[in-house]
Amino acid sequence: AESMASFSRALVVAGDHAVAAAAILEGNQCDDNDPAGSASLMAGGRAITNAGKDAEAVAAALAAREWDDATGPLQACASSLFSAAAALADVGSCGVAFGEAGLEIEDASLVSGCIALAAAAGPSLASAGETISSAGGAMGAHANNMAKTGGVHETAGKRLFQAGAALSEAGESLVKSGCALERGA
C-alpha cells in the first residue's frame, strides 16, 4: 500500500508541475510559438493530478486489504490517464505511454474478488508503472528541447522537466506496488 501511496503522491507532484509549466506559457501572450500547447499541457497536468488522487483511494483500499474497494478508483485512475493521453498526444511519446498505462490499469481494475485474487492484477500494474516511467522520460526530453528555445520556454521547460522526473518516480513506485501485490504483500 505504501508504494501505491508513493505513486499517488508523485503523480500529484507531476501534475502540479505540468500545470505550472502551462501557466508560465499561458502568461506569455505575446508569443504565438507555443511548442507544448499551454491548453493541452494544462489539461494533461490536471488529468495527471486527478489520476494521483484516484490512486490515493486505491492506496487506502490496499492498506485496508479491501481489493474490491480498490477496483473503482483504479478504473477512475485509468480514465484520468486516458484523458492525459489525449491532452498530451503532442508531447513526445507521452500520449501513447499514458494510453498504454491506462489500459494496463484498466485491466487490473477488472480483477475481482478478495485481496488474495488481487495478485492477478500485479503484473498489469507493474507494466503500467514501466510505461509511466517512459512517459516521464519522454516529458523530460520534451522539456529539455523546450528549454533550449530560451526565455519563457526555458522557465516552463524546467517545470516540465520536474514533472517528467516525478512521473519517472511515480512509475517506479507503481512497479513496486504491482510486484508487491503479485507477491501477496
Secondary structure, DSSP 8 states (H G I E B T S, - for coil): -HHHHHHHHHHHHHHHHHHHHHHHHHT-TT----TT-HHHHHHHHHHHHHHHHHHHHHHHHHHTT-HHHHHHHHHHHHHHHHHHHHHTTTSTTHHHHHHHHHHHHHHHHT--SSGGGGGGGHHHHHHHHHHHHHHHHHHHHHHHHHHTT-HHHHHHHHHHHHHHHHHHHHHHHHHHHHHHHHHT-
